[in-house]
Amino acid sequence: MTWCLYLLECNNGAYYAGITNDLEARFSAHLSGKGARYTRANPPVKIIASKSYADRSEASIAEAQLKSLPRHKKLQYFDNTYHPPVA
């Protein structure tokens, strides 16, 4: 099963990152107020980036790396030329 790291833009301009194995269904859940607590208070406007991973473990590691970055580097994370720092 393929997992996906995604980045949403919320109505307040903030980014929200998460992982899922069904991006379309997860985005619908966020839109309907059944997603994460943050997106219930700050509904998403659009999906701005996503990236596929072989399994949940890889996606979770990528999510943690993405969330540790400053805002101005989050979109770069989805570019194939970006290499996260080794912990």
C-alpha angles and dihedrals in degrees: 000000000000120000127204134212110209138186122207130193111222128210091257091057094254124129123238122196128196145145131241143159091225112041096182093052093044093050089050089051090052091049093050093050094251095105129083121334091247093056092047088062095035108031116211120251099194147338106260100181143000138179131192126232132189095239145001093264093058091045092050092051090049091049091054091048092049093048091052092059125092114253095256091060099045096089090047088060089071092053111097090229093063116100115190117224115266111249 
